[in-house]
Amino acid sequence: MMALAHEPRLAGGYLTIDLGALRANYRTLQEKLGDTECAGVVKADAYGLGIERVAPALAEEGCRKFFVALPEEGVTLRRLLPDVEIFILSGLFQDCEELYVRDRLAPCLTSLEEIRRWSAAASRHGPLPCILHLDSGISRLGLMEGPLRELAENPDWLDGLEVEYLMSHLACADSPENSYNEFQLEKLNTAISLLPPALRDTPVSFANSSGIFLGPEFQRDLARPGVALYGGNPTPGKPSPVRPVIHLQGKILQVHDVDSNIAVGYGASYRTAKNGRIATVSVGYADGYFRAFGNSAFCAIQNRKIPVVGRVSMDMLTIDVTDVEPELCKPGELVSLIGGAIDIDELADKAGTISYELLTSLGHRYYRRYID
Ligand SMILES: *Cc1c(COP(=O)(O)O)cnc(C)c1O
């Protein structure tokens, strides 16, 4: 990984991460969940925000259970937080049993083969914690009906496993009106009914961020929010129940007075409509500011929205500052690119994507600062 910028004056962009907002979002979700426990999903370096800072802040808010995707991430998290429970969403990786045991990583077991390997490890080490991942219709990871029926006939395959939760994942949680959510709920209940009797009363984890807002039948015993902690709206189309966590600002490098009909940027894809001014900002697609934002997105100067004009290049983007007072757009002044007046979900939509992809694409050239 490229080193982060050392000091503000050396960097093209500043990324401010508000740990206070992160904490508030955790409390908001926990409150919405009532008695249901709220875990924290901190995979992909806490959605790009830095697991070293994010995970301890969540733990201070009372979060005791964490999910990561990979064993690699679990090892990192274990060094940060010796006392929490860590679940590995992508399952039990090949040849990693001893490492999971060493770092107390609990796999979300996805297949009979993983169950067999974890049970074999338990025969050497004593009882081992895990989650059983049941597919309920996303067809990505988890046990489908065939393997579940086999398991029901061979309950001894589970010997030595302490199954803490049954989990499943929603495909359409962000569209509450979609009947596929109800379909998955039924499919999950059917899957549970196929399990060996001793497992049928195991607590259930079903909801991601958006799932929390589908109601108590979806909340179950343990929720697994990720994006809502980081400021992504879990209820698209409605006002966000969570606070923005990141603010990305770019530095103005140069401002040009331009005539009308002047081409801007690669491909000469934009032409000025009148006499005006174009400012060049030192953030580009190498920093995770998508090329698709060219000629489509807005940034902001002092809460005023400014169009991104021309293509976004690797290290720069260009904006039309004709209507902004010159003293607010001089070289060295900062422009809000994500956060502040720029809503992360609306921005992602301009590139045909979602806040998740924007967050996890944030580059490593920024001067990063954490506030709390
Ligand atoms: C990433 C992930 C989550 C978190 O999802 P969000 O939509 O970010 O809340 C929960 N569960 C599973 C299985 C995941 O892969």
PDBQT file of the ligand as one rigid body, heavy atoms in Angstrom, charges set to zero:
ROOT
HETATM    1  C1  LIG A 401     -20.605  -6.734   3.633  1.00  0.00    +0.000 C 
HETATM    2  C2  LIG A 401     -21.581  -7.575   4.334  1.00  0.00    +0.000 A 
HETATM    3  C3  LIG A 401     -22.399  -7.020   5.340  1.00  0.00    +0.000 A 
HETATM    4  C4  LIG A 401     -22.493  -5.547   5.588  1.00  0.00    +0.000 C 
HETATM    5  O1  LIG A 401     -23.335  -5.004   4.615  1.00  0.00    +0.000 OA
HETATM    6  P1  LIG A 401     -23.777  -3.474   4.561  1.00  0.00    +0.000 P 
HETATM    7  O2  LIG A 401     -24.754  -3.432   3.455  1.00  0.00    +0.000 OA
HETATM    8  O3  LIG A 401     -22.538  -2.693   4.304  1.00  0.00    +0.000 OA
HETATM    9  O4  LIG A 401     -24.383  -3.135   5.883  1.00  0.00    +0.000 OA
HETATM   10  C5  LIG A 401     -23.192  -7.894   6.061  1.00  0.00    +0.000 A 
HETATM   11  N1  LIG A 401     -23.205  -9.218   5.804  1.00  0.00    +0.000 NA
HETATM   12  C6  LIG A 401     -22.463  -9.775   4.821  1.00  0.00    +0.000 A 
HETATM   13  C7  LIG A 401     -22.546 -11.229   4.566  1.00  0.00    +0.000 C 
HETATM   14  C8  LIG A 401     -21.635  -8.964   4.049  1.00  0.00    +0.000 A 
HETATM   15  O5  LIG A 401     -20.913  -9.511   3.051  1.00  0.00    +0.000 OA
ENDROOT
TORSDOF 0
